[in-house]
């Protein structure tokens, strides 16, 4: 099946909420995703089957209003995992951030995702700090 990747692609709050809940293992939370993304994001990438079926992947690209963008919420539906959807989502996010004039794209990840982001997606390891609030 062919998948289409769309920068700032269409989605409904309910379908993104369901995909997010499935991908991150929590109950749906009735988040107003569209309003949140329009307010805080440079863009996002939606993955769907070319026939226009259900949302199968998503990544958010937040930014600082200048040269730095940040990947958040990379998620792929269970049925589409291990098919390359995730790495192609990230590649489309890289293209979108670059086209917007960003110089850097940052990502934080859990240790078990290191090979995915560094090997499959091409990020390089850097020192960083994190403060839990």
PyMOL commands that place a pseudoatom at each C-alpha (Angstrom):
pseudoatom trace, name=CA, resn=UNK, resi=1, chain=A, elem=C, hetatm=0, pos=[0.000, 0.000, 0.000]
pseudoatom trace, name=CA, resn=UNK, resi=2, chain=A, elem=C, hetatm=0, pos=[1.288, 3.453, -0.905]
pseudoatom trace, name=CA, resn=UNK, resi=3, chain=A, elem=C, hetatm=0, pos=[1.367, 6.098, 1.813]
pseudoatom trace, name=CA, resn=UNK, resi=4, chain=A, elem=C, hetatm=0, pos=[1.065, 9.840, 1.242]
pseudoatom trace, name=CA, resn=UNK, resi=5, chain=A, elem=C, hetatm=0, pos=[2.964, 12.279, 3.519]
pseudoatom trace, name=CA, resn=UNK, resi=6, chain=A, elem=C, hetatm=0, pos=[1.511, 15.770, 3.736]
pseudoatom trace, name=CA, resn=UNK, resi=7, chain=A, elem=C, hetatm=0, pos=[3.114, 18.826, 5.355]
pseudoatom trace, name=CA, resn=UNK, resi=8, chain=A, elem=C, hetatm=0, pos=[0.421, 20.556, 7.426]
pseudoatom trace, name=CA, resn=UNK, resi=9, chain=A, elem=C, hetatm=0, pos=[-1.949, 17.849, 6.253]
pseudoatom trace, name=CA, resn=UNK, resi=10, chain=A, elem=C, hetatm=0, pos=[-5.600, 17.651, 7.218]
pseudoatom trace, name=CA, resn=UNK, resi=11, chain=A, elem=C, hetatm=0, pos=[-6.754, 15.705, 10.264]
pseudoatom trace, name=CA, resn=UNK, resi=12, chain=A, elem=C, hetatm=0, pos=[-9.561, 15.772, 12.796]
pseudoatom trace, name=CA, resn=UNK, resi=13, chain=A, elem=C, hetatm=0, pos=[-8.964, 16.229, 16.499]
pseudoatom trace, name=CA, resn=UNK, resi=14, chain=A, elem=C, hetatm=0, pos=[-10.619, 12.858, 17.171]
pseudoatom trace, name=CA, resn=UNK, resi=15, chain=A, elem=C, hetatm=0, pos=[-8.443, 10.863, 14.768]
pseudoatom trace, name=CA, resn=UNK, resi=16, chain=A, elem=C, hetatm=0, pos=[-5.197, 12.453, 15.990]
pseudoatom trace, name=CA, resn=UNK, resi=17, chain=A, elem=C, hetatm=0, pos=[-6.282, 11.975, 19.596]
pseudoatom trace, name=CA, resn=UNK, resi=18, chain=A, elem=C, hetatm=0, pos=[-6.972, 8.283, 18.915]
pseudoatom trace, name=CA, resn=UNK, resi=19, chain=A, elem=C, hetatm=0, pos=[-3.632, 7.780, 17.115]
pseudoatom trace, name=CA, resn=UNK, resi=20, chain=A, elem=C, hetatm=0, pos=[-1.760, 9.572, 19.905]
pseudoatom trace, name=CA, resn=UNK, resi=21, chain=A, elem=C, hetatm=0, pos=[-3.507, 7.452, 22.560]
pseudoatom trace, name=CA, resn=UNK, resi=22, chain=A, elem=C, hetatm=0, pos=[-2.702, 4.231, 20.674]
pseudoatom trace, name=CA, resn=UNK, resi=23, chain=A, elem=C, hetatm=0, pos=[0.911, 5.191, 20.080]
pseudoatom trace, name=CA, resn=UNK, resi=24, chain=A, elem=C, hetatm=0, pos=[1.685, 6.450, 23.558]
pseudoatom trace, name=CA, resn=UNK, resi=25, chain=A, elem=C, hetatm=0, pos=[-0.439, 3.969, 25.503]
pseudoatom trace, name=CA, resn=UNK, resi=26, chain=A, elem=C, hetatm=0, pos=[-2.969, 6.184, 27.229]
pseudoatom trace, name=CA, resn=UNK, resi=27, chain=A, elem=C, hetatm=0, pos=[-6.698, 6.813, 26.997]
pseudoatom trace, name=CA, resn=UNK, resi=28, chain=A, elem=C, hetatm=0, pos=[-7.971, 9.339, 24.474]
pseudoatom trace, name=CA, resn=UNK, resi=29, chain=A, elem=C, hetatm=0, pos=[-8.045, 12.770, 26.099]
pseudoatom trace, name=CA, resn=UNK, resi=30, chain=A, elem=C, hetatm=0, pos=[-10.289, 14.854, 23.807]
pseudoatom trace, name=CA, resn=UNK, resi=31, chain=A, elem=C, hetatm=0, pos=[-7.423, 17.246, 23.004]
pseudoatom trace, name=CA, resn=UNK, resi=32, chain=A, elem=C, hetatm=0, pos=[-8.138, 20.181, 20.717]
pseudoatom trace, name=CA, resn=UNK, resi=33, chain=A, elem=C, hetatm=0, pos=[-5.161, 19.247, 18.513]
pseudoatom trace, name=CA, resn=UNK, resi=34, chain=A, elem=C, hetatm=0, pos=[-5.879, 21.584, 15.611]
pseudoatom trace, name=CA, resn=UNK, resi=35, chain=A, elem=C, hetatm=0, pos=[-6.005, 24.681, 17.832]
pseudoatom trace, name=CA, resn=UNK, resi=36, chain=A, elem=C, hetatm=0, pos=[-2.859, 23.612, 19.715]
pseudoatom trace, name=CA, resn=UNK, resi=37, chain=A, elem=C, hetatm=0, pos=[-0.862, 22.962, 16.549]
pseudoatom trace, name=CA, resn=UNK, resi=38, chain=A, elem=C, hetatm=0, pos=[-1.997, 26.140, 14.804]
pseudoatom trace, name=CA, resn=UNK, resi=39, chain=A, elem=C, hetatm=0, pos=[-0.899, 28.124, 17.871]
pseudoatom trace, name=CA, resn=UNK, resi=40, chain=A, elem=C, hetatm=0, pos=[2.469, 26.472, 18.598]
pseudoatom trace, name=CA, resn=UNK, resi=41, chain=A, elem=C, hetatm=0, pos=[3.784, 24.624, 15.572]
pseudoatom trace, name=CA, resn=UNK, resi=42, chain=A, elem=C, hetatm=0, pos=[5.735, 25.447, 12.466]
pseudoatom trace, name=CA, resn=UNK, resi=43, chain=A, elem=C, hetatm=0, pos=[3.998, 22.484, 10.880]
pseudoatom trace, name=CA, resn=UNK, resi=44, chain=A, elem=C, hetatm=0, pos=[3.267, 18.801, 11.088]
pseudoatom trace, name=CA, resn=UNK, resi=45, chain=A, elem=C, hetatm=0, pos=[3.262, 15.814, 8.796]
pseudoatom trace, name=CA, resn=UNK, resi=46, chain=A, elem=C, hetatm=0, pos=[0.321, 13.461, 8.374]
pseudoatom trace, name=CA, resn=UNK, resi=47, chain=A, elem=C, hetatm=0, pos=[0.687, 9.997, 6.855]
pseudoatom trace, name=CA, resn=UNK, resi=48, chain=A, elem=C, hetatm=0, pos=[-2.316, 8.370, 5.203]
pseudoatom trace, name=CA, resn=UNK, resi=49, chain=A, elem=C, hetatm=0, pos=[-2.836, 5.636, 2.647]
pseudoatom trace, name=CA, resn=UNK, resi=50, chain=A, elem=C, hetatm=0, pos=[-2.825, 7.149, -0.842]
pseudoatom trace, name=CA, resn=UNK, resi=51, chain=A, elem=C, hetatm=0, pos=[-6.514, 6.261, -1.130]
pseudoatom trace, name=CA, resn=UNK, resi=52, chain=A, elem=C, hetatm=0, pos=[-7.236, 8.754, 1.676]
pseudoatom trace, name=CA, resn=UNK, resi=53, chain=A, elem=C, hetatm=0, pos=[-7.881, 6.227, 4.425]
pseudoatom trace, name=CA, resn=UNK, resi=54, chain=A, elem=C, hetatm=0, pos=[-7.287, 6.569, 8.144]
pseudoatom trace, name=CA, resn=UNK, resi=55, chain=A, elem=C, hetatm=0, pos=[-4.417, 8.564, 9.621]
pseudoatom trace, name=CA, resn=UNK, resi=56, chain=A, elem=C, hetatm=0, pos=[-1.509, 6.116, 10.032]
pseudoatom trace, name=CA, resn=UNK, resi=57, chain=A, elem=C, hetatm=0, pos=[1.256, 8.443, 11.204]
pseudoatom trace, name=CA, resn=UNK, resi=58, chain=A, elem=C, hetatm=0, pos=[1.932, 11.905, 12.520]
pseudoatom trace, name=CA, resn=UNK, resi=59, chain=A, elem=C, hetatm=0, pos=[4.798, 14.118, 13.663]
pseudoatom trace, name=CA, resn=UNK, resi=60, chain=A, elem=C, hetatm=0, pos=[4.645, 17.659, 15.041]
pseudoatom trace, name=CA, resn=UNK, resi=61, chain=A, elem=C, hetatm=0, pos=[7.308, 20.273, 14.273]
pseudoatom trace, name=CA, resn=UNK, resi=62, chain=A, elem=C, hetatm=0, pos=[7.359, 22.954, 16.968]
pseudoatom trace, name=CA, resn=UNK, resi=63, chain=A, elem=C, hetatm=0, pos=[9.723, 25.906, 16.658]
pseudoatom trace, name=CA, resn=UNK, resi=64, chain=A, elem=C, hetatm=0, pos=[11.182, 28.964, 18.315]
pseudoatom trace, name=CA, resn=UNK, resi=65, chain=A, elem=C, hetatm=0, pos=[10.054, 31.366, 15.588]
pseudoatom trace, name=CA, resn=UNK, resi=66, chain=A, elem=C, hetatm=0, pos=[13.580, 31.461, 14.165]
pseudoatom trace, name=CA, resn=UNK, resi=67, chain=A, elem=C, hetatm=0, pos=[16.194, 28.900, 13.224]
pseudoatom trace, name=CA, resn=UNK, resi=68, chain=A, elem=C, hetatm=0, pos=[15.365, 26.058, 15.627]
pseudoatom trace, name=CA, resn=UNK, resi=69, chain=A, elem=C, hetatm=0, pos=[12.616, 23.478, 15.150]
pseudoatom trace, name=CA, resn=UNK, resi=70, chain=A, elem=C, hetatm=0, pos=[11.784, 20.520, 17.383]
pseudoatom trace, name=CA, resn=UNK, resi=71, chain=A, elem=C, hetatm=0, pos=[10.234, 17.143, 16.587]
pseudoatom trace, name=CA, resn=UNK, resi=72, chain=A, elem=C, hetatm=0, pos=[7.442, 16.116, 18.935]
pseudoatom trace, name=CA, resn=UNK, resi=73, chain=A, elem=C, hetatm=0, pos=[4.943, 13.296, 19.085]
pseudoatom trace, name=CA, resn=UNK, resi=74, chain=A, elem=C, hetatm=0, pos=[6.263, 11.062, 16.312]
pseudoatom trace, name=CA, resn=UNK, resi=75, chain=A, elem=C, hetatm=0, pos=[3.649, 8.323, 16.210]
pseudoatom trace, name=CA, resn=UNK, resi=76, chain=A, elem=C, hetatm=0, pos=[2.744, 5.509, 13.824]
pseudoatom trace, name=CA, resn=UNK, resi=77, chain=A, elem=C, hetatm=0, pos=[-0.360, 3.308, 13.995]
pseudoatom trace, name=CA, resn=UNK, resi=78, chain=A, elem=C, hetatm=0, pos=[0.328, -0.228, 15.172]
pseudoatom trace, name=CA, resn=UNK, resi=79, chain=A, elem=C, hetatm=0, pos=[-0.734, -1.640, 11.798]
pseudoatom trace, name=CA, resn=UNK, resi=80, chain=A, elem=C, hetatm=0, pos=[1.831, 0.518, 9.943]
pseudoatom trace, name=CA, resn=UNK, resi=81, chain=A, elem=C, hetatm=0, pos=[4.860, 0.069, 12.214]
pseudoatom trace, name=CA, resn=UNK, resi=82, chain=A, elem=C, hetatm=0, pos=[8.109, -1.372, 10.877]
pseudoatom trace, name=CA, resn=UNK, resi=83, chain=A, elem=C, hetatm=0, pos=[7.180, -0.405, 7.312]
pseudoatom trace, name=CA, resn=UNK, resi=84, chain=A, elem=C, hetatm=0, pos=[9.229, 2.803, 7.050]
pseudoatom trace, name=CA, resn=UNK, resi=85, chain=A, elem=C, hetatm=0, pos=[6.321, 5.155, 7.754]
pseudoatom trace, name=CA, resn=UNK, resi=86, chain=A, elem=C, hetatm=0, pos=[8.063, 6.695, 10.776]
pseudoatom trace, name=CA, resn=UNK, resi=87, chain=A, elem=C, hetatm=0, pos=[11.347, 7.468, 9.040]
pseudoatom trace, name=CA, resn=UNK, resi=88, chain=A, elem=C, hetatm=0, pos=[9.499, 8.924, 6.050]
pseudoatom trace, name=CA, resn=UNK, resi=89, chain=A, elem=C, hetatm=0, pos=[7.405, 11.087, 8.413]
pseudoatom trace, name=CA, resn=UNK, resi=90, chain=A, elem=C, hetatm=0, pos=[10.619, 12.435, 9.916]
pseudoatom trace, name=CA, resn=UNK, resi=91, chain=A, elem=C, hetatm=0, pos=[12.163, 12.992, 6.461]
pseudoatom trace, name=CA, resn=UNK, resi=92, chain=A, elem=C, hetatm=0, pos=[9.102, 15.028, 5.442]
pseudoatom trace, name=CA, resn=UNK, resi=93, chain=A, elem=C, hetatm=0, pos=[9.389, 17.026, 8.695]
pseudoatom trace, name=CA, resn=UNK, resi=94, chain=A, elem=C, hetatm=0, pos=[13.070, 17.716, 7.907]
pseudoatom trace, name=CA, resn=UNK, resi=95, chain=A, elem=C, hetatm=0, pos=[12.077, 18.952, 4.449]
pseudoatom trace, name=CA, resn=UNK, resi=96, chain=A, elem=C, hetatm=0, pos=[9.318, 21.161, 5.879]
pseudoatom trace, name=CA, resn=UNK, resi=97, chain=A, elem=C, hetatm=0, pos=[11.573, 22.714, 8.529]
pseudoatom trace, name=CA, resn=UNK, resi=98, chain=A, elem=C, hetatm=0, pos=[14.338, 23.295, 5.978]
pseudoatom trace, name=CA, resn=UNK, resi=99, chain=A, elem=C, hetatm=0, pos=[11.895, 24.928, 3.520]
pseudoatom trace, name=CA, resn=UNK, resi=100, chain=A, elem=C, hetatm=0, pos=[10.732, 27.244, 6.320]
pseudoatom trace, name=CA, resn=UNK, resi=101, chain=A, elem=C, hetatm=0, pos=[14.308, 28.459, 6.803]
pseudoatom trace, name=CA, resn=UNK, resi=102, chain=A, elem=C, hetatm=0, pos=[15.176, 26.591, 9.983]
pseudoatom trace, name=CA, resn=UNK, resi=103, chain=A, elem=C, hetatm=0, pos=[18.845, 25.810, 10.525]
pseudoatom trace, name=CA, resn=UNK, resi=104, chain=A, elem=C, hetatm=0, pos=[18.472, 23.146, 13.213]
pseudoatom trace, name=CA, resn=UNK, resi=105, chain=A, elem=C, hetatm=0, pos=[15.992, 20.356, 13.932]
pseudoatom trace, name=CA, resn=UNK, resi=106, chain=A, elem=C, hetatm=0, pos=[16.154, 18.953, 17.462]
pseudoatom trace, name=CA, resn=UNK, resi=107, chain=A, elem=C, hetatm=0, pos=[14.691, 15.751, 18.842]
pseudoatom trace, name=CA, resn=UNK, resi=108, chain=A, elem=C, hetatm=0, pos=[14.666, 14.191, 22.309]
pseudoatom trace, name=CA, resn=UNK, resi=109, chain=A, elem=C, hetatm=0, pos=[14.030, 10.482, 22.621]
pseudoatom trace, name=CA, resn=UNK, resi=110, chain=A, elem=C, hetatm=0, pos=[14.009, 7.538, 24.995]
pseudoatom trace, name=CA, resn=UNK, resi=111, chain=A, elem=C, hetatm=0, pos=[17.127, 5.309, 24.923]
pseudoatom trace, name=CA, resn=UNK, resi=112, chain=A, elem=C, hetatm=0, pos=[15.298, 2.507, 23.086]
pseudoatom trace, name=CA, resn=UNK, resi=113, chain=A, elem=C, hetatm=0, pos=[14.669, 4.901, 20.150]
pseudoatom trace, name=CA, resn=UNK, resi=114, chain=A, elem=C, hetatm=0, pos=[18.339, 5.834, 19.735]
pseudoatom trace, name=CA, resn=UNK, resi=115, chain=A, elem=C, hetatm=0, pos=[18.946, 3.578, 16.706]
pseudoatom trace, name=CA, resn=UNK, resi=116, chain=A, elem=C, hetatm=0, pos=[15.747, 4.814, 15.066]
pseudoatom trace, name=CA, resn=UNK, resi=117, chain=A, elem=C, hetatm=0, pos=[16.565, 8.520, 15.312]
pseudoatom trace, name=CA, resn=UNK, resi=118, chain=A, elem=C, hetatm=0, pos=[20.339, 8.265, 14.797]
pseudoatom trace, name=CA, resn=UNK, resi=119, chain=A, elem=C, hetatm=0, pos=[20.548, 5.450, 12.251]
pseudoatom trace, name=CA, resn=UNK, resi=120, chain=A, elem=C, hetatm=0, pos=[17.219, 5.386, 10.417]
pseudoatom trace, name=CA, resn=UNK, resi=121, chain=A, elem=C, hetatm=0, pos=[16.514, 9.143, 10.493]
pseudoatom trace, name=CA, resn=UNK, resi=122, chain=A, elem=C, hetatm=0, pos=[20.039, 10.568, 10.310]
pseudoatom trace, name=CA, resn=UNK, resi=123, chain=A, elem=C, hetatm=0, pos=[20.173, 12.682, 13.473]
pseudoatom trace, name=CA, resn=UNK, resi=124, chain=A, elem=C, hetatm=0, pos=[23.507, 12.962, 15.233]
pseudoatom trace, name=CA, resn=UNK, resi=125, chain=A, elem=C, hetatm=0, pos=[24.075, 12.623, 18.945]
pseudoatom trace, name=CA, resn=UNK, resi=126, chain=A, elem=C, hetatm=0, pos=[24.698, 15.797, 20.961]
pseudoatom trace, name=CA, resn=UNK, resi=127, chain=A, elem=C, hetatm=0, pos=[24.983, 16.707, 24.606]
pseudoatom trace, name=CA, resn=UNK, resi=128, chain=A, elem=C, hetatm=0, pos=[21.808, 18.198, 25.983]
pseudoatom trace, name=CA, resn=UNK, resi=129, chain=A, elem=C, hetatm=0, pos=[20.185, 18.953, 29.275]
pseudoatom trace, name=CA, resn=UNK, resi=130, chain=A, elem=C, hetatm=0, pos=[16.703, 18.225, 30.562]
pseudoatom trace, name=CA, resn=UNK, resi=131, chain=A, elem=C, hetatm=0, pos=[14.884, 19.579, 33.577]
pseudoatom trace, name=CA, resn=UNK, resi=132, chain=A, elem=C, hetatm=0, pos=[11.657, 17.852, 34.646]
pseudoatom trace, name=CA, resn=UNK, resi=133, chain=A, elem=C, hetatm=0, pos=[9.120, 20.438, 35.813]
for i in range(1, 133): cmd.bond("trace and resi %d" % i, "trace and resi %d" % (i + 1))
show_as sticks, trace
zoom trace
